[in-house]
Each structure stands twice: as structure tokens, then as C-alpha cells.
Amino acid sequence: MKKLTFTLSILAVVISLNAQNFFREDFSKEKKYVIMANPTAGNIGVVKFLLDKGILDVDLQKYEFVGVYHSSQEYNFTQAADYIEKNGLTSFHLHEVKGVLNESVVYRENGCSDDFRKIFSNSVGIIFFGGQDIPPALYGEENWYSETTDPGRHYFEVSFLFHLLGSTRNASFRPLLEDNPEYMVTGFCLGLQSMNVAAGGTLIQDIPAQVYKSFTPETNVLIDRNNLHRNYWQNIREDSDFMGINMHPVKFTEDKFFGSTVKVSGKMQPVVYSSHHQAIGEVAPVFRVTARSFDGKIIEGIAHKKYPNVFSVQFHPEVSALYEDRALVKFAPDDKPATLHSMLEKNSMKFHLRYWGHISDVIRER
């Protein structure tokens, strides 16, 4: 009996590992595939939630999701494979890229290029999620305030975006989107930062320090609350109710992305969920700015000047707690605890749903 159990365990591991080679196997050409970068169990769970609630409105009879990642990443993606299996997510798959990839080859042909092309040619779009800081060397700066915990992830995602969009860092490279200009590329928070860096832009490494000349949590919380992008009260006082994020308004620019493309009032100032200390510095030349922070100092949204379905935001419209009441939290010591869902007034919720409606439309049109 013990031998049988051991054999079944080994078989399960082999099946799990094989399931991470999706585009190298005999996959269905009848389906359309949406790519997820960094497909952790948590990120897969987020997409599952959005699909279950109809917030991301695509037909799983026609569309399936493939999580792609690099073998050098710190996360153990067998956890993602286990999550898919345990939850019976037959429309979710994994694909591991193993080519040699390091800082010196990000912006040129490299060991991952063939995989990038295969993934691109067999999918309709890709989503890049949030995460930790990009190594500043990737945008030509020394490290002043950045904390990079998984460089392999950043080499992979920035190089993939470079292959998709091209870059001023290697102007002779022909972007993959030249072969399919309608392909969707979108992202949240780190996803926006990675897109900008890949295309030739830079980052502010720490907003309080570099924008507001504030260098401690005690002075950070004195900045107008509408202009804070994470919560620094948690670094000053111990309170289990503190949220690590901030809910704050953003303003749309005169660009028509928010207004005509995403059909909301251009005068709307929706409240959004922010959890970051870095932001776009120099905007890559290929991008238009679609939204800014309340004081205008931080870029909150970008869209590509040439490719209509390349766009991204600095905030997090994907967070499940925005769409239903969950834990009671607060920002400042004197706040009354409330759910994140209740912090979104009617227009802000409308904005989030219409943003996802636009993403859904783009996918369904491919």
C-alpha cells in the first residue's frame, strides 16, 4: 500500500510538471488563449473571482487562460498547478519558459525569444500583475530606494514586453505587435511600470522621498492623504485593522482613453486601490498619459500611441475585496473601520466595472 501511494505521488508530480509545458504540447487550436504573466495561485484566484462574478466577461467555452513564467522566478509554480487541479480549473494552464535570461540580454534576442514568439502567435492578449520593485539597472539607474526580491521575474516580464512593444533601448528590434497590432497588452501597478521600462522609460524609485522630500513614515503620513499611494501608518503604530494600501481619487487627462475608449465621464475622479511606492518617471515615447494622481504628480494610466489595445494603470482594479464586503479595515488611527467595497461610491464602482468591461470587449473581439 505504501509503495502504491508513493507511486501515485510521483505520478501526480510528473503530471503537474507536464502541465507546465502547455504551448509545447498538443494544445487545442480551436480555443483562444489569454496569457497571464506571473500566474501564482493568488493571481489565478483573482482571475477566477472576476470570471465567476462576471466582472471579466468572457466565454470559457471559447477562451482559456495560460499562465507563463520563467524557470528562474522565486515563486514555486507547483503551487499554482496544485491550485488549478484542486479547483478543477480546466480552462487554466501553465507554461514554463526556461531559456537563459539575465540582465545583459533583456533588450535583444535571447534564450526566451522563441517562446515569446510562440506564446504571442497563439494568444489574443496578455495581463501583467503587480509585484515588487524592478532592478533599477534595467532603466539605467543606480539603486537608491528599490527593493528587488525576484530579479528573474523582472528580466522575464520586461524582456517579454520589449519583444511585444519594442523599445528605444534597441530601436532596430521589430516588435511582435507589428504582426498583430490589435493584440491586447495590459497590466496593473508593476505591470504598468514594466511596460514603461521595457519601452524605454524610467521610474521614480520612491514617491515620498523623490517627489515630496519625505524620508520617514512619520513625515509621509503628513502628506495629503489623497496623494499617498500606500499606507505608512502601519509603520508607525501597531494596529491589526490598518490596511497596507490607500484608497484615493485619480483624475483623467485630456486624452480620450477614459471617456471614449473606456466609456466613462471624462470629469469623473474615481477612487482607486493603490499599493506602491514607485511610479513612472520619464514616460517612454510610445505612450500617452491617460490619468494622473489627485495632485497631478504621479502618472496613473498610459496607453500606446500606435497599438490600440495596449494600455495599463498604476492602481489595482483587479482586487476582489473591491467588489464585495470583506474585512473591516482603516487607513488612519482615528478612522472608523470599513470594507474596501464600501469605500467605493457609486461612480467609482461604475468606473471599475466599465474598465473591466473594456478589457472583456477587447478580448472578445480578438
N, C-alpha and C positions, 0 to 999 in steps of 0.2 A: 504493500500500500504506500509506504514511504517512497519507494522507487517511482511508482506511478505519479505521485504528487510532484516529485522533483522533475520528472519528465514533462509533465503538463506545465510546470512553472517555466522551464526552459523554452517550451514551445510558445508560451504566451509572450516571452521576451522577444523571441525571434519574429513572431507575428507583429509585435509592436514596432520593432526596428524596421521590418519590411514596410510597414505602413507609413514610414517617414521618407519614402522614395517615390512619391506619387507621380511626378512627371517623368520618372524613369521606368514606370511600369505601364501596363496596358490600360490606360485610363480611357473613359468614355469621351469620344469626340462629339457626342450628341448634346452634352451638357455645356454650359457656360460657367467659367470659373472666376470668382473674385478672390484676390490674393490678400492675405493678412500677413504683414511683417511682425516678427516677434510674437508668435502665436502661443503665449503662455496659457495655462489653464484659465487664469483670470481674464485674459483678453478674449479667449474663446467664449467664456461665460458671459462677458459683456455683449458680444455679438448675438449669442443665443437669446439673451434677455431682450435685446432690441427687436429681434425677429419674432419672438414669442408674443411681444406686445404690439406688433405691427408698426412699430416706430421706424424700423428699417423694413420696408415693404417690398420684398422680392419673393418670387415663387420658387420654393426649394425643389419643385419638380423640374425646373429649368436651370436653376443656378445653384452652384455648390461653392464652398469656401475652402481654400487651400492655404494653410499656414506655412510660410517659408522662413528659414533661419539658417545661420551659419554654424558649422560644427565647433567653432571656437567660442561661441557665446557661453556665458557663465551659467545660464539657466539650464536645468535638466529637463529637456523636452519630452522625456518619457512620461513626465507628469502630465503633459498636455495630451499625449497619446492615451494615457490611462483615463483622463477626464473624458475624452471623446468616446472611448469604449464603454465606460461606466454609465454614461448618459445616453448611449445609443444614438450618437450624433452621426448618422450615416451620410450626412451632407457636408461633413467636415473632414479634411485630410491634412497630412503633413508632408513637407518636402524639405529635406536637409541638403544644404549646399556645402561642399567640402573642399572646394578649390583653395589654394594658398592665397591668403589675403592679409596684407599688412599696410601700415601707414604709407609706405612708399609707392604702392600700386593702386591706390583708391581711384585716382583720376585718369586711368588708362585701361587698356585691355589687360585683363588679369586672369587668374585661375578660375574666377567665378563667371566670366563673361558668357561662356556658352550656356550656363544655367540661367543667367539673366535673360538671354535671348529666348530660351525655351519657355521659361515662365511667362514672359511677355507675350509671345506669339500664341500661347494657349490660354489667355485670360482676357478679361474685359476691363480690369482695373485693379488697383491696389490701395490698401489702407495702412498708414503708418501710425503707430500708437505712441503714447507718452513714455517717458523714462528719464534716466539720469543724464548728466552733462556730457556733451560731445568733447573729445580731446581738442583743445584749442589749436594744436598744431595742424589740424585739418582745415583751419581757416587762417593759418599763417600768423598765429599769435602765441606768446608765451602764456603759461597757465598762471593767472592771477587769482581767480576765485572759483575755478571749476573743480568739481569732484566727479571724476570718471570712474565708474565701478565695473564697466563691461566694455572695454575698447573694441572687442571683436564684434559686438553688435553694431557699433557705430561705423566701423570700417565697412561692414556688410551693407548697412542701410544707406549710408552716404554714397558708397560706390554704386549700388543698385540705382539710386536716384540720379547719380551722374550719368549712368548708362541710359536711363529713361529720358532725361531732360537736357543733357549736355551741360557745358559749363564754360565760363570764362577762364577757368583754370586749365583747360585744354580745348581751345576753340576749334581745333581741327577735327575733333571727335564728332561723328554723326549720331545724334540722339536716336534712340529706338522709336520715339514717338513720331519721327518723320515718316515711319512706315504705317502708323495708325494714329493720326493726330487727335482722334476722338477718344482715345484711351483715357480712363479716369485715374488720376493720382491725387489722393487726398490724405490728410493727416491731422493729428491733434497734438498741440503742445510741442513735445520733442519732434513730432512729425513735421510741423511747420519749420522748426529750426533746422532740421536735417535737410529739408528741401532747399532752404535758403543757402545753407553752407555748400551743398552739393553743386548748386548752380553758380556759385561764385561770391556769395555774400559772407558776412561776418556776424558775430554775436556780441551782445552785451553780456559779460560774464557774471555780473551780479547787479541787479537793478538798484537796490538801495544804495550800494557803495558807489556805483558809477553814474547813476542818474541823480540821486538825491544826496550824495555825500554823507550817507549814514552808514555806520560801520558796526553797530551793535544792535541786538534785539530791542534794547531799551529805547534807542532813538528811532529804530524802524517803526515801532508802533505809534510814534508821534506823527508819522507821515499820514496825510489824509487817507482815511480808510478806503475811499473809492479808488485810490491809486496804489493799493497794496495787492500783490499777486500771490501771496501765501500768508499764513498766519504766524507771526513771530511771538504772540502771547504765550504759546506753548513752550517757548524757550526761556520764559521769564518766571512763570508761575506753574505749579503743578495742579492740574485740574483735568480729570478724565473726560470732561464734556467738551474741551477745546477741540475745534476742528483744525486740521493742519492746513486748510485751504482758505480761500476767501471768495465770497460771492460779491461781485462788483459789476457796475454797468460798463458797457463799451459803446462807442459811437461809430457809426458808419461814415466813411469818407464820401466824396462826391462820385467816386467810382460806382457804376451801376450794378456791380455784382450783387450787393444786398439792395434790393429794390426791384430790379428787372429779372436777374437770373434767379436768385432766391427771392421769391415774391413776398416781401415784407415792406412795410413803410420805411423809406429811407431816413425818416426822422426818428424812428424807434431807437431807444437806448436800452437794449435788453440786458438783464442781469445774467452773468455767466459764472461758471465754476472755474477758478484758477488755482493752479498748484505748480508754480515755477518761480525761479529767481533769475533766470536768464531770458533773453529776448533777442529779436533781430537787431543788429547794429546797422551795418551797411546792407541795404536791400540789393539782392542780385538783380542785374539789369533786366532780366526777363520777366520780373514780377511787378504787378500793380498792387498798391496797398488798398485794401478794401475796408479795413476797420482799425481803429486806434483806441487806446485806453481813454478813460474819462478826461485826463489832462492832456491827451494827445502825444505823450512822450513815448509810449510803447506801442509797437505795431501788433495788432490783434488778428489781422487777417491778410492774406495775399491771394492773388490769382494770376495765372500765367497770361502774358500778353498775346501769345500765339496759339497755345493749345487750350481750347475752351473748357475742358474738363479737368484741368489741373488747378487745384485750389486747396487752401488749408487755413486753419485757425489756431491761435495760440492757446485758446481755452479748451475745456473738456465737455463737449455736448454729448458724449457717449456714456457718462457716469449714470449708472442705474438709479441711484438714490435721487436723481433729479426728477424722476418720473413716477415715484410712489413714495409714500411716507415710510421712513425707516427710523434710524436712531435720532434722538434729540441731541443737538449739538449747539455750540455757541462760538462766536468769534472772540469777544472781549469779556473780561471778568464780570461786568455788570449786565451783560446781555441775558435775556430770557431764553433758555434753550428752545430750539425749534427744529423741525426737519428741514433738510435741504429743499425738499419738494415744496414746502410751504413758503420758502424764501423766494420762490419764483412767482411773481404776479402774472396775471393772465397774458399780457403781451409777451413777457419773457418766455412763457411756456409755448405760446404760439410760434415765437421765433425758433425755438429748438425743434419743434415738430416740423416746421416748414424747411428747416435746414436739412433734417433727415429725409424729408420728402424730396428735396432736390437730389440728394445722394441716391435715393431709391430710383428716381426718374432717370438719372444718368446711367445707372446700372441696367435698368430695364430697357433702355434704348440701345444698348450695345448688342 
